Amino acid sequence: MLAIVKSGAIESTGTLGQLFPNTSFPGGVAPNDFKTAEGIEEVVEGEQKDVVYYDVSIGSIAIVGGKPTQQYTNTARNLATLKSERTARVKEQANEQLSKTDWMVIRKAERDVAIPDATATYRSAVVTECARLETAIDGAADVEALITVMNAQNWPETD
C-alpha cells in the first residue's frame, strides 16, 4: 500500500497502478526520483495486538511520526471470558503432558508396579505448574496482566 503525501498530509492511498493508472513502470516499480517528486511513501503498519486477546479492526491511514501509517483499533476482549478460555487451555496442556505417562499410573494401580521417580517428579511438576498458572490467571487484573501470565508458562521438560 502506498500513500501520496504532500505538505504533511495524505492526499490519496492505493497501489501504484491505482494511484497512477495511465503510467507504466518497468517491472511495475516506480523509480525513486518519481516517488520523491510525487510524494509517494510506503504505508507502514500501526500497532496490531494479539487477536487471541483483542478484537482488532482496521482504521484509517494517518500520518504518525512523519510516516503514513495504517492504524488499527485494538479492543480488549472480555477479561472473564479470556480467563475462562486460558484456564481451559492450561488444563488441556497439563492433560496432554500427563497423558504420556498415564499408563504408568494405571500399571501401578492395577499391578502395583512402581512409577519411576523421574516420572513421578515430572508429573508432580506438571500439576504444580498447572495450579500456579490457574491461580495467576485468576489473579490477572487486566488483559495485559493475563498476557504476561500466559507468556511466563514454565512447563517441565520431559526426559
Summary of the structure (lengths in Angstrom):
residues: 159
radius of gyration: 26.7
end to end distance: 49.3
largest distance: 83.0
contacts: 390
relative contact order: 0.11
helix: 48%
strand: 23%
